[in-house]
Amino acid sequence: MEVSQKSEKTWKQYALNMVHVLRGEEEFVGTSTVPAERTLGMGIGVIVIILVIAFFVCYGAARLSWCYNTFYGVSGAPKVIYSLLCFFFPYYYYPFYALFLDPVCGRRAQAGGRR
């Protein structure tokens, strides 16, 4: 007994059906799906780009925490713990770092020359 392509269910067909539902269309499996495939591909591409950007934002917060704690001589375990916390909560750490921790803003520039 053969299974026709119309009744065969795959993840691709399911995803395309969901795209059609979200777009308010009545097209389902067995009809022209080129625009829905293109939309699905663009959606996945946008999601990947957002995840990459989010990773770099989280990595930046963890790196700032690591460098700050290294600069002030904090031991290994607290540096790792603080960096992990900053990785998972970067939007709390960036303002805190900018307003309270930034070691560059509180320093005076060294004047060169002889005394």
C-alpha positions as CSV (number, residue, x, y, z in Angstrom):
1,M,0.0,0.0,0.0
2,E,1.6,3.3,-1.1
3,V,1.3,6.5,0.7
4,S,0.6,9.5,-1.5
5,Q,2.5,12.7,-1.0
6,K,-0.6,14.6,0.0
7,S,-1.2,12.4,3.1
8,E,2.5,12.1,4.0
9,K,3.3,14.3,6.9
10,T,6.7,15.8,7.4
11,W,8.2,18.5,9.6
12,K,8.7,20.7,6.6
13,Q,5.0,20.5,5.6
14,Y,4.0,21.1,9.2
15,A,6.2,24.2,9.4
16,L,4.8,25.5,6.1
17,N,1.3,24.9,7.3
18,M,2.1,26.9,10.4
19,V,3.5,29.8,8.3
20,H,0.3,29.8,6.3
21,V,-1.8,29.9,9.4
22,L,0.2,32.8,10.8
23,R,-0.1,34.7,7.6
24,G,-3.9,34.1,7.5
25,E,-3.8,32.0,4.3
26,E,-5.8,28.9,3.5
27,E,-3.1,27.2,1.5
28,F,-1.9,23.9,2.8
29,V,0.1,20.9,1.6
30,G,-0.4,20.1,-2.1
31,T,-0.6,23.7,-3.2
32,S,2.0,26.2,-4.3
33,T,4.3,26.9,-1.3
34,V,7.2,28.8,-2.8
35,P,6.4,32.1,-0.9
36,A,5.9,30.3,2.3
37,E,9.2,28.4,2.0
38,R,10.9,31.7,1.3
39,T,9.2,33.3,4.4
40,L,10.2,30.3,6.5
41,G,13.8,30.6,5.4
42,M,13.9,34.3,6.1
43,G,12.4,33.8,9.5
44,I,14.9,31.2,10.4
45,G,17.7,33.5,9.2
46,V,16.4,36.4,11.3
47,I,16.2,34.1,14.4
48,V,19.8,33.0,13.8
49,I,21.1,36.6,13.5
50,I,19.2,37.6,16.7
51,L,20.7,34.7,18.6
52,V,24.2,35.5,17.4
53,I,23.8,39.2,18.4
54,A,22.4,38.1,21.8
55,F,25.3,35.8,22.4
56,F,27.8,38.6,21.7
57,V,26.0,40.9,24.1
58,C,26.1,38.3,26.8
59,Y,29.7,37.5,26.1
60,G,30.6,41.2,26.3
61,A,29.1,41.5,29.7
62,A,30.9,38.4,30.9
63,R,34.2,39.7,29.5
64,L,33.8,43.1,31.1
65,S,33.2,41.4,34.5
66,W,36.2,39.1,34.0
67,C,38.5,42.0,33.1
68,Y,37.3,44.2,35.9
69,N,37.8,41.4,38.5
70,T,41.2,40.6,37.1
71,F,42.2,44.2,37.3
72,Y,41.4,44.4,41.0
73,G,42.9,41.0,41.8
74,V,39.9,38.9,42.6
75,S,40.7,35.1,42.9
76,G,39.6,32.5,40.3
77,A,36.3,31.2,41.6
78,P,34.5,34.5,42.2
79,K,35.6,35.7,38.8
80,V,34.0,32.7,37.1
81,I,30.8,33.0,39.2
82,Y,30.5,36.8,38.5
83,S,31.2,36.2,34.8
84,L,28.5,33.6,34.5
85,L,26.0,35.8,36.3
86,C,26.9,38.6,34.0
87,F,26.6,36.3,31.0
88,F,23.0,35.4,31.9
89,F,22.0,38.8,33.0
90,P,23.8,41.3,30.8
91,Y,21.1,44.0,30.8
92,Y,21.5,44.4,34.5
93,Y,25.3,44.4,34.4
94,Y,25.9,47.0,31.7
95,P,24.2,49.9,33.5
96,F,25.7,48.8,36.8
97,Y,29.2,48.7,35.3
98,A,28.7,52.0,33.5
99,L,27.4,53.9,36.5
100,F,29.4,52.3,39.4
101,L,32.3,50.1,38.4
102,D,34.0,51.6,35.3
103,P,37.6,52.0,36.4
104,V,38.5,54.4,33.5
105,C,36.0,57.2,34.3
106,G,37.2,57.7,37.9
107,R,40.9,58.0,37.0
108,R,42.8,61.1,36.1
109,A,45.0,61.1,33.0
110,Q,48.7,60.9,33.8
111,A,50.6,64.0,32.9
112,G,53.9,63.3,31.2
113,G,57.1,65.2,31.7
114,R,59.8,65.5,34.3
115,R,59.5,66.8,37.7
